[in-house]
Amino acid sequence: MLLIGSHVSFDKNTQIYGSLMEALSYNETTFMFYTGAPQNTRRSQIDKEQVEKTKVKMKELNLPFDKIIVHAPYIINLANRQNEDKYQFAINFLKQELKRCEELEMQYLVLHPGSHVGCGIDEGIINIASALNEVLEKSKVTILLETMAGKGTEVGSNFQELAKIISLLKDKSHIGVCMDTCHMHDAGYNLEDFDKLLEEFDKIVGIKYLHCIHINDSKNKLGAHKDRHENIGFGNIGFPTLEKIIYNEKLTDIPKILETPYIDRKYPPYKQEIEMIKNKKFDKDLKTKILSEV
């Protein structure tokens, strides 16, 4: 089974079951969601009934419940602690997100490592590791550090930085990595020979830590450090390269999640993009077809 999905919504009423229904409407086999708006701290209580409904439905469809991905909100920044109150807020809010993941029975939470905001990469890495040592102490959820584009003062735009964070953790049993193809491209990694890139990742970080891949094309040139996602095949990475990554035999059991832009900022492209991926043929008219159907 091709484990492919996209970012879907999480409504306070239907919750994860609603997320599943949206994913199924796009013909997905997995999906990713935020447990609340990524820009704020407002959160609704987890409805266990919706969790059970989701588990039953996915079992009926022979879809893996344990491959669903949660994404942590953007407002969590563990890399800078010049303001101790803000640093502790980030730690406490991450703890709350992990608790929500446990209530949802989710195994994976993707997290942006953070931005050092002037304190420097080395100190930023120490700050991230210190926070993770605290939040992972009692957590059953695996945090996946996302590869970043290197925009501004972001930490985690290369494998060495992620490896350094992991090396500083007391317990490495609940830490992992989520690759993002747009971010890696924008950070300067050439994705055309992905097997070679995986070998490099394995040597520096360890392939055992890789548990998710965000599949996105990029509006930018290689190494631009800008982080602007593009629809599959319409950017500077290109359909052939992304197709090879998606179907790489070493990644069979790893969820591939699309975070590509809505067409005209209104219409989700995921159903059509996933159909294109399954057909293994780029459709240059995909965007205009989506607009003509609405």
C-alpha positions as CSV (number, residue, x, y, z in Angstrom):
1,M,0.0,0.0,0.0
2,L,1.2,3.5,-0.9
3,L,1.1,5.5,2.3
4,I,0.2,8.9,1.0
5,G,-2.0,11.7,2.4
6,S,-2.1,15.4,3.1
7,H,-2.7,18.0,5.7
8,V,-6.4,17.9,6.5
9,S,-8.6,19.9,8.9
10,F,-9.5,19.1,12.5
11,D,-13.0,20.4,13.4
12,K,-13.9,20.8,17.1
13,N,-17.1,18.7,16.6
14,T,-16.1,15.8,14.4
15,Q,-12.4,16.0,15.3
16,I,-10.2,13.1,14.1
17,Y,-13.1,11.3,12.5
18,G,-13.8,14.4,10.4
19,S,-10.2,14.5,9.5
20,L,-10.4,10.9,8.3
21,M,-13.5,11.7,6.2
22,E,-11.7,14.5,4.5
23,A,-8.7,12.4,3.8
24,L,-10.9,9.6,2.3
25,S,-12.5,12.2,0.0
26,Y,-9.1,12.7,-1.5
27,N,-8.5,8.9,-1.8
28,E,-5.7,9.1,0.9
29,T,-4.3,6.2,2.9
30,T,-3.0,8.4,5.7
31,F,-3.2,12.0,6.7
32,M,-1.8,14.8,9.0
33,F,-3.6,17.3,11.1
34,Y,-3.2,20.0,13.8
35,T,-5.1,19.4,17.0
36,G,-6.1,23.1,16.9
37,A,-5.2,26.3,15.0
38,P,-1.4,26.4,14.6
39,Q,-1.2,30.1,15.3
40,N,-2.9,30.1,18.7
41,T,-3.4,28.1,22.0
42,R,-7.2,27.6,21.8
43,R,-7.9,23.9,22.0
44,S,-11.2,21.9,22.3
45,Q,-11.5,18.9,24.6
46,I,-10.6,15.6,22.9
47,D,-13.7,13.4,22.1
48,K,-12.7,9.8,22.7
49,E,-15.8,8.6,20.8
50,Q,-14.5,10.2,17.6
51,V,-11.2,8.4,18.2
52,E,-12.9,5.0,18.5
53,K,-15.0,5.7,15.4
54,T,-11.9,6.5,13.5
55,K,-10.1,3.3,14.6
56,V,-13.1,1.2,13.6
57,K,-13.5,2.8,10.2
58,M,-9.8,2.6,9.4
59,K,-9.8,-1.1,10.4
60,E,-12.7,-1.7,8.1
61,L,-10.8,-0.1,5.3
62,N,-7.5,-1.8,6.2
63,L,-5.8,1.5,6.8
64,P,-3.0,1.9,9.4
65,F,-4.2,4.0,12.3
66,D,-0.6,4.1,13.7
67,K,0.6,6.0,10.6
68,I,-1.5,9.1,11.1
69,I,0.7,12.2,11.8
70,V,0.0,15.2,14.0
71,H,1.8,18.5,13.5
72,A,2.7,20.8,16.4
73,P,1.7,24.5,16.2
74,Y,4.1,27.0,14.8
75,I,4.1,29.2,17.9
76,I,6.3,26.7,19.8
77,N,9.9,27.9,19.6
78,L,12.3,25.9,21.7
79,A,15.5,27.3,20.3
80,N,15.6,30.7,22.1
81,R,15.4,31.2,25.8
82,Q,16.5,34.8,26.2
83,N,13.0,35.4,27.6
84,E,12.6,32.6,30.1
85,D,8.9,33.1,30.4
86,K,8.4,32.5,26.6
87,Y,10.7,29.5,26.7
88,Q,8.7,27.9,29.5
89,F,5.5,28.7,27.7
90,A,6.7,26.8,24.7
91,I,7.7,23.9,26.8
92,N,4.4,23.8,28.6
93,F,2.4,24.2,25.5
94,L,4.3,21.3,23.8
95,K,3.6,19.2,26.8
96,Q,-0.1,19.9,26.4
97,E,0.1,19.0,22.7
98,L,1.8,15.7,23.6
99,K,-1.0,15.0,26.1
100,R,-3.6,15.6,23.4
101,C,-1.7,13.3,21.1
102,E,-1.9,10.6,23.8
103,E,-5.6,11.2,24.2
104,L,-6.0,10.8,20.4
105,E,-3.8,7.7,20.6
106,M,-1.4,9.2,18.0
107,Q,2.2,8.1,17.9
108,Y,3.9,10.9,16.0
109,L,4.1,14.7,16.4
110,V,6.0,16.7,13.9
111,L,7.8,19.7,15.4
112,H,9.8,22.6,13.8
113,P,13.0,22.7,15.9
114,G,12.7,26.5,16.3
115,S,14.6,29.7,15.5
116,H,17.5,30.9,17.6
117,V,16.6,34.6,17.0
118,G,20.2,35.8,17.4
119,C,21.6,33.6,20.2
120,G,23.4,31.4,17.7
121,I,23.0,27.9,16.2
122,D,25.0,26.2,19.0
123,E,23.1,27.8,21.8
124,G,19.8,27.2,19.9
125,I,20.6,23.5,19.7
126,I,21.3,23.3,23.4
127,N,18.1,25.1,24.1
128,I,16.1,22.6,22.0
129,A,17.7,19.6,23.5
130,S,17.2,20.9,27.0
131,A,13.5,21.4,26.3
132,L,13.1,18.0,24.6
133,N,14.8,16.3,27.6
134,E,12.1,17.8,29.8
135,V,9.0,17.1,27.6
136,L,10.0,13.6,26.5
137,E,10.7,12.4,30.0
138,K,7.2,11.1,30.5
139,S,5.8,11.1,27.0
140,K,4.8,8.0,24.9
141,V,4.6,10.1,21.7
142,T,7.5,10.3,19.3
143,I,8.5,13.9,18.4
144,L,9.7,14.2,14.8
145,L,12.1,17.1,14.2
146,E,11.4,18.6,10.8
147,T,14.1,19.4,8.3
148,M,14.0,23.2,7.8
149,A,14.8,25.5,4.8
150,G,17.2,27.7,6.8
151,K,15.0,30.8,6.6
152,G,16.1,33.5,9.0
153,T,17.6,31.9,12.1
154,E,15.9,28.5,11.8
155,V,17.7,25.6,13.4
156,G,17.6,22.2,11.6
157,S,18.4,23.1,8.0
158,N,21.1,20.4,7.8
159,F,21.4,16.9,9.0
160,Q,24.3,17.8,11.3
161,E,22.2,20.1,13.4
162,L,19.5,17.5,13.8
163,A,22.1,14.9,14.7
164,K,23.5,17.2,17.3
165,I,20.1,17.8,18.9
166,I,19.5,14.0,19.1
167,S,22.9,13.4,20.5
168,L,22.1,15.6,23.5
169,L,19.0,13.8,24.4
170,K,19.0,11.5,27.5
171,D,16.3,9.2,26.0
172,K,16.3,8.7,22.3
173,S,13.5,6.2,22.1
174,H,10.8,8.9,21.4
175,I,12.7,11.2,18.9
176,G,12.7,11.0,15.2
177,V,12.9,13.1,12.0
178,C,10.4,14.3,9.4
179,M,12.0,15.2,6.1
180,D,10.4,18.0,4.0
181,T,11.3,17.9,0.3
182,C,10.7,21.7,-0.2
183,H,12.7,22.5,2.9
184,M,15.6,20.3,2.0
185,H,15.7,21.6,-1.6
186,D,15.6,25.2,-0.3
187,A,18.3,24.4,2.3
188,G,20.6,23.2,-0.6
189,Y,20.2,19.5,-0.7
190,N,19.9,18.1,-4.3
191,L,17.1,15.6,-4.2
192,E,17.7,14.0,-7.6
193,D,19.8,11.1,-6.3
194,F,17.7,10.5,-3.2
195,D,19.3,7.1,-2.4
196,K,22.6,8.9,-2.0
197,L,20.9,11.5,0.2
198,L,19.4,8.8,2.3
199,E,22.9,7.3,2.7
200,E,24.2,10.6,3.9
201,F,21.3,11.0,6.3
202,D,21.9,7.5,7.6
203,K,25.6,8.2,8.3
204,I,24.9,11.5,10.0
205,V,21.6,11.0,11.8
206,G,20.5,7.4,11.3
207,I,17.8,6.1,8.9
208,K,16.0,4.5,12.0
209,Y,15.0,8.0,13.0
210,L,13.1,8.8,9.8
211,H,9.3,8.3,10.3
212,C,7.6,10.8,7.9
213,I,8.2,12.7,4.7
214,H,6.4,15.9,3.7
215,I,6.2,15.8,-0.1
216,N,6.2,19.4,-1.5
217,D,7.6,21.0,-4.6
218,S,9.4,24.4,-4.3
219,K,8.9,27.8,-5.8
220,N,12.5,28.5,-5.2
221,K,15.9,27.7,-6.7
222,L,18.2,25.1,-4.9
223,G,19.6,26.6,-1.7
224,A,17.4,29.7,-1.7
225,H,16.6,29.3,2.1
226,K,13.1,30.7,1.5
227,D,10.6,27.9,2.2
228,R,7.8,28.5,-0.3
229,H,5.9,25.3,-1.2
230,E,4.6,24.6,-4.7
231,N,2.2,22.1,-6.1
232,I,3.6,18.7,-7.2
233,G,5.5,19.0,-10.5
234,F,5.0,22.8,-10.8
235,G,8.2,23.8,-9.0
236,N,12.0,23.6,-9.2
237,I,12.2,20.0,-7.7
238,G,9.9,18.6,-10.4
239,F,7.6,15.6,-10.8
240,P,10.1,12.9,-11.8
241,T,12.3,13.6,-8.7
242,L,9.3,13.7,-6.3
243,E,7.8,10.5,-7.9
244,K,11.1,8.6,-7.2
245,I,11.1,9.7,-3.6
246,I,7.5,8.7,-3.1
247,Y,8.1,5.3,-4.6
248,N,11.5,4.7,-3.1
249,E,11.6,1.1,-1.7
250,K,13.4,2.2,1.4
251,L,10.5,4.4,2.3
252,T,7.6,2.0,1.8
253,D,6.4,2.1,5.5
254,I,6.9,5.8,5.9
255,P,3.9,8.2,5.5
256,K,4.2,10.7,2.7
257,I,2.2,13.9,3.4
258,L,1.4,16.7,0.9
259,E,1.4,20.3,2.2
260,T,1.0,21.9,-1.2
261,P,-0.8,25.2,-1.8
262,Y,-4.5,25.5,-2.4
263,I,-5.3,26.4,-5.9
264,D,-6.3,30.1,-6.1
265,R,-5.9,30.0,-2.3
266,K,-9.3,28.4,-2.1
267,Y,-9.4,24.9,-3.5
268,P,-7.5,21.9,-2.1
269,P,-5.4,20.1,-4.8
270,Y,-4.8,16.9,-2.9
271,K,-7.3,14.6,-4.6
272,Q,-6.0,15.5,-8.1
273,E,-2.3,15.5,-7.0
274,I,-2.6,12.1,-5.4
275,E,-4.4,10.7,-8.5
276,M,-1.5,12.1,-10.6
277,I,1.0,10.5,-8.3
278,K,-0.8,7.1,-8.4
279,N,-0.9,7.4,-12.2
280,K,2.8,8.2,-12.2
281,K,2.3,10.9,-14.8
282,F,2.5,14.6,-14.5
283,D,-0.5,16.6,-15.5
284,K,0.5,20.1,-16.6
285,D,-3.1,21.1,-16.7
286,L,-3.9,20.1,-13.1
287,K,-4.4,23.6,-11.8
288,T,-6.7,24.7,-14.6
289,K,-8.7,21.5,-14.3
290,I,-9.3,22.1,-10.6
291,L,-10.5,25.6,-11.3
292,S,-12.8,24.5,-14.1
293,E,-14.5,21.9,-11.8
294,V,-15.5,24.4,-9.1
